[in-house]
Amino acid sequence: MWNATKRRRALAVLLALLATQLGSLVDPAYACGCGAMVPDGFSRIGVARETSVVRWDGHTEQIVMRFTVGGDAKRAAWIMPVPSRAGVELGDPDLIPELGRLTRPEHKTRTYFWPRERDWPFSSGRLDGAGAARPGAGEASVGVVGRERLGDFDVARLTATDPDALGDWLESNDFTLPDRLASELQPYVDRKWEYVAVRLAPREQGATLGGELDPLRISFASDRLVYPMRLSRLAKSAQALGLYVLADHRMEPASPIGGAAPEVTFAGTVTPEGSLAEFTGGAAPVFLTAIDQRFPDPSRIDGDHELRATAKDTPFRQVVYRDELLTAGGVPVWLPTVAGALLVLASTAVTLLSVRRSRRRRHPSAATAPPTG
């Protein structure tokens, strides 16, 4: 009887552990800086970083997105709400690398006088003066505006008056998305936004989704600069967003929307050339603001990014310093300085000693003077 009871308990524990492991496989990891992304079946996918370019001229907004993903999924899907009818096409793959070059930090060298821990004589290195740096259902409530194949993307542009109907349409058309999507879509349905639903499927048969995907370009009319982020609260892993904003002025998020404080990594006027000129529609100077933000706990995201002009168009560029020991002719400046100071001290001491001896010879002391009387 006792052995039978122990066996039943052991079996229950084993089944519980097995259920936990199966649950971790069935529950996919989805992450996307602008919406929600899930893979198909039992596969897994994660968005390590989303980099986006936003262009706003006061009337029209354009967004170019590029995802860097990892995992073993062969297909995945995500959805992005937009405030008005959207146009979708493939983006220029050279655009984001070009902006990366324009906004890269400035590198400067600064010197220090006294040797540090890694310098001679504190280190075992040579005395070379080099301070090296460490450097279906509900169809009536869903309207299909358009559907097209763009590179690795199957794109559907949709309208919806019912979030549940939208979820049903997506599921019946192989856009597998999070179970809680309907409730998160409700604020967008209330505001009569539209949606861009995307299925990611590599053109190469049997290939998995990994690395940098093709950039996607979405454009829509908007009287304010908004970057949809609310659906990112469905993500189950920390998120990182890199945002390049091209507008008439320096721009900033109105609030952190539940993430870490946004960090400006570049701000300044640039003259578009090449892919950037094609994106902005000409060579006229435009103000570029580069923003980085992290979301350690995506569930705290409470809205979309709304960006506004700052009080002043103050330029900014990150500076990366390389510290070097101050040298002259390959010799640390502190070395001859210290040697010179020691020489001066020694010379002064010798001079003082010589003066004292000279005075003694000229004025013998009373102890050595001859007696009088």
C-alpha positions in Angstrom: 0.0 0.0 0.0 2.8 2.4 1.0 4.8 1.5 -2.2 1.8 2.0 -4.4 1.2 5.5 -2.8 4.8 6.5 -3.4 4.6 5.3 -7.0 1.5 7.3 -7.7 3.1 10.5 -6.2 6.3 9.9 -8.3 4.1 9.5 -11.4 2.2 12.7 -10.6 5.5 14.6 -10.2 6.8 13.2 -13.5 3.6 14.1 -15.4 3.8 17.6 -13.9 7.3 18.1 -15.1 6.5 16.7 -18.5 3.5 19.1 -18.8 5.8 22.0 -17.9 8.3 21.1 -20.6 5.6 20.6 -23.2 4.1 23.9 -22.2 7.4 25.7 -22.8 7.4 24.2 -26.3 3.8 24.9 -27.2 4.0 28.5 -25.9 6.1 30.2 -28.6 8.4 33.1 -27.9 7.2 36.2 -29.8 8.7 39.6 -29.9 8.5 42.6 -32.2 9.2 46.2 -31.5 6.2 47.4 -33.6 3.7 44.7 -33.0 3.5 41.0 -32.1 5.4 38.2 -33.8 4.8 34.5 -33.4 6.3 31.5 -35.3 4.5 28.5 -36.7 4.0 25.2 -34.9 6.5 24.3 -32.2 9.3 26.4 -33.6 10.7 29.5 -31.8 11.6 33.0 -33.0 12.9 36.1 -31.2 13.5 39.6 -32.5 16.9 40.5 -31.1 16.6 44.1 -32.4 14.3 46.1 -34.5 15.8 49.1 -36.4 13.4 51.5 -38.0 13.6 54.7 -40.0 10.7 57.2 -39.7 10.2 60.1 -42.1 7.5 62.7 -41.3 6.8 65.9 -43.2 3.8 67.0 -41.2 1.3 65.2 -43.4 2.7 61.8 -44.5 4.7 59.3 -42.4 7.0 56.6 -43.8 8.5 53.8 -41.8 11.2 51.4 -43.0 11.7 48.5 -40.6 14.4 45.9 -40.5 14.3 42.9 -38.1 17.2 40.9 -36.8 15.8 37.6 -35.7 17.0 34.3 -34.4 15.4 30.8 -33.8 14.4 27.9 -35.9 11.1 29.1 -37.4 10.4 28.6 -41.1 7.4 30.9 -41.0 6.2 33.7 -38.6 3.7 36.5 -38.6 3.2 39.9 -37.1 0.7 42.8 -37.3 1.2 46.5 -37.2 -1.7 49.0 -36.6 -1.6 52.2 -38.6 -3.8 55.3 -38.2 -4.9 55.4 -41.9 -4.7 53.6 -45.2 -1.2 52.2 -45.7 1.0 51.5 -48.7 3.5 48.7 -48.4 6.6 47.9 -50.4 10.1 46.6 -49.9 12.6 49.1 -48.5 16.0 50.0 -49.8 18.5 47.7 -48.0 21.2 50.4 -48.2 19.1 53.0 -46.2 19.7 51.8 -42.7 23.5 51.1 -43.2 23.8 54.7 -44.7 22.1 56.2 -41.6 24.4 54.1 -39.4 27.4 55.7 -41.1 26.0 59.2 -40.7 25.4 58.8 -37.0 28.4 56.8 -35.9 30.2 58.2 -32.9 33.2 60.6 -33.3 36.4 59.1 -32.1 38.9 61.3 -30.2 42.1 60.8 -28.4 42.8 62.4 -25.0 46.1 62.2 -23.1 46.9 61.8 -19.5 50.2 62.8 -17.7 50.8 60.4 -14.9 51.2 56.6 -15.6 48.2 54.4 -14.9 48.0 50.7 -13.8 48.6 49.4 -17.4 51.6 51.7 -18.0 55.3 51.3 -17.0 56.5 51.0 -14.3 53.2 49.6 -12.9 52.8 47.1 -15.7 55.3 44.5 -17.1 55.0 46.1 -20.5 57.8 47.8 -22.4 58.7 51.4 -21.9 57.4 52.5 -25.3 55.1 55.3 -24.1 52.1 53.7 -25.7 49.1 53.8 -23.4 47.1 51.2 -25.4 43.3 51.7 -25.2 40.8 49.0 -24.0 38.8 49.7 -26.5 -13.2 32.6 -41.8 -15.5 33.9 -39.1 -16.3 37.5 -38.9 -15.5 38.4 -42.5 -18.2 41.0 -42.5 -16.3 43.0 -39.9 -13.0 42.8 -41.7 -12.1 44.4 -45.0 -9.2 43.4 -47.2 -7.7 46.5 -48.7 -4.9 44.6 -50.5 -2.7 41.6 -50.4 0.7 41.1 -52.1 3.9 39.1 -51.9 7.0 41.2 -51.2 10.3 39.3 -51.0 10.1 37.3 -47.8 6.8 38.8 -46.8 3.1 38.0 -47.5 1.4 41.3 -46.7 -2.3 41.9 -46.1 -3.7 45.4 -45.6 -6.9 45.2 -43.5 -9.7 47.2 -41.9 -11.7 46.0 -38.9 -14.5 47.0 -36.7 -14.3 44.1 -34.3 -11.0 42.9 -32.8 -12.3 39.3 -32.5 -13.3 39.2 -36.1 -9.9 40.5 -37.1 -8.3 37.7 -35.0 -10.5 35.1 -36.7 -9.6 36.4 -40.2 -5.9 36.3 -39.4 -6.1 32.8 -38.0 -8.2 31.5 -40.9 -5.6 33.0 -43.4 -2.6 31.4 -41.7 -1.5 34.6 -39.8 -0.9 32.9 -36.5 -0.8 35.5 -33.7 -0.9 35.7 -29.9 -4.1 34.6 -28.1 -4.4 37.9 -26.3 -4.2 39.9 -29.5 -7.9 40.7 -29.7 -7.9 42.6 -26.4 -4.8 44.5 -27.2 -6.2 45.5 -30.6 -9.4 47.0 -29.0 -7.9 50.6 -28.6 -7.0 50.6 -32.3 -10.4 49.4 -33.3 -12.0 52.1 -31.2 -9.9 54.7 -33.0 -10.8 53.2 -36.4 -7.1 52.4 -37.3 -6.2 50.0 -40.1 -3.7 47.1 -40.0 -0.8 45.7 -41.9 -0.6 41.9 -41.3 2.6 40.3 -42.5 3.6 36.6 -42.8 7.3 36.0 -43.0 8.3 33.0 -45.2 11.7 32.7 -46.7 11.7 32.4 -50.5 14.1 29.5 -50.3 12.2 26.3 -49.6 12.8 24.9 -46.1 15.0 27.8 -45.0 14.6 29.2 -41.5 14.1 32.8 -40.5 17.4 34.2 -39.2 19.7 37.2 -39.3 18.6 40.4 -40.9 15.4 40.2 -42.9 14.5 42.3 -45.9 13.5 45.9 -44.9 9.8 46.7 -45.3 8.5 50.2 -46.1 5.1 51.3 -44.9 3.6 54.8 -45.6 0.4 56.4 -44.5 -1.2 59.8 -43.9 -0.8 61.2 -40.4 -1.0 64.7 -38.8 1.3 63.6 -36.0 4.4 61.5 -35.8 3.5 58.2 -34.2 5.4 54.9 -34.0 3.1 52.0 -33.1 4.5 50.1 -30.0 1.5 49.0 -27.9 1.4 45.5 -29.2 5.0 45.0 -28.1 3.5 44.4 -24.6 2.8 40.9 -25.8 6.5 40.1 -26.2 7.9 37.7 -23.7 11.6 38.8 -23.9 13.3 42.1 -23.5 13.1 44.4 -26.5 15.5 46.8 -28.1 14.5 49.6 -30.5 16.7 51.7 -32.7 14.8 54.6 -34.3 16.1 57.1 -36.9 13.7 60.0 -37.2 13.9 62.4 -40.2 11.8 65.5 -39.8 12.1 69.3 -40.0 13.3 69.5 -36.4 15.0 67.5 -33.7 12.4 65.1 -32.3 11.9 63.3 -29.0 9.4 60.7 -27.6 6.7 62.4 -25.5 7.2 59.6 -22.9 9.1 56.4 -22.3 5.8 54.4 -22.6 7.0 51.9 -20.0 10.6 51.4 -21.2 13.9 52.7 -20.1 14.5 56.4 -20.8 15.1 56.9 -24.5 18.7 57.8 -25.3 19.6 60.2 -28.2 22.7 59.0 -29.9 22.8 61.5 -32.7 21.0 64.8 -33.6 21.9 67.1 -36.5 21.1 68.3 -39.9 22.2 66.0 -42.8 22.1 66.5 -46.6 20.5 63.4 -48.1 22.4 61.5 -50.8 21.8 58.2 -52.5 19.3 55.9 -50.8 18.6 58.6 -48.2 17.7 61.2 -50.9 15.4 58.7 -52.5 13.7 58.1 -49.2 13.2 61.7 -48.3 12.3 62.8 -51.8 15.2 65.1 -52.6 18.5 66.5 -51.5 17.1 69.2 -49.2 18.7 69.2 -45.7 16.7 67.3 -43.1 17.1 67.0 -39.3 18.1 63.5 -38.2 17.5 62.2 -34.7 18.8 58.8 -33.7 17.1 57.2 -30.6 17.9 54.0 -28.8 15.5 52.5 -26.2 15.3 49.3 -24.3 12.2 47.6 -22.8 13.4 45.2 -20.1 9.8 44.3 -19.2 7.6 44.6 -22.4 4.4 44.0 -20.4 4.8 47.6 -19.0 4.5 49.2 -22.4 1.3 51.3 -22.2 1.0 53.0 -25.5 2.5 54.0 -28.8 5.4 56.3 -29.3 4.3 59.9 -30.1 7.3 62.0 -31.1 7.3 65.8 -30.8 9.8 68.6 -31.8 12.2 69.7 -29.0 12.4 73.3 -27.9 15.7 73.7 -29.8 17.4 71.9 -32.6 20.5 71.3 -30.5 23.0 69.1 -32.4 24.6 66.1 -30.7 27.1 63.4 -31.6 28.4 60.7 -29.3 32.2 60.9 -28.7 34.2 57.8 -28.0 37.5 58.7 -26.3 40.8 56.7 -26.5 43.0 57.5 -23.6 46.8 57.6 -24.2 49.8 58.4 -22.0 51.3 61.8 -23.0 54.6 61.2 -24.8 57.2 63.2 -26.6 59.4 61.4 -29.1 58.0 58.1 -27.9 59.1 58.8 -24.3 56.5 59.4 -21.5 56.6 63.1 -20.7 56.3 62.3 -17.0 59.7 60.5 -17.0 62.0 63.4 -18.0 59.8 65.7 -16.0 60.3 63.7 -12.8 64.0 63.2 -13.7 64.4 66.9 -14.2 62.7 67.7 -11.0 65.0 65.3 -9.1 68.0 66.8 -10.8 66.9 70.3 -9.7 66.4 69.1 -6.2 69.8 67.4 -6.1 71.4 70.5 -7.6 69.7 72.7 -5.0 70.8 70.4 -2.2 74.5 70.4 -3.4 74.4 74.2 -3.8 73.0 74.7 -0.2 75.6 72.3 1.2 78.4 74.2 -0.6 77.2 77.5 0.7 77.0 76.2 4.3 80.6 74.8 4.1 81.9 78.1 2.7 80.3 80.0 5.5 81.9 77.7 8.1 85.4 78.4 6.6 84.8 82.1 6.7 83.4 82.3 10.2 84.9 79.6 12.5 82.9 78.8 15.6 83.7 80.0 19.1 84.6 76.4 20.2 87.6 76.4 17.8 88.7 80.0 18.4 92.1 80.6 20.3 91.8 81.7 24.1 92.2 85.4 24.9 93.6 87.3 28.0 
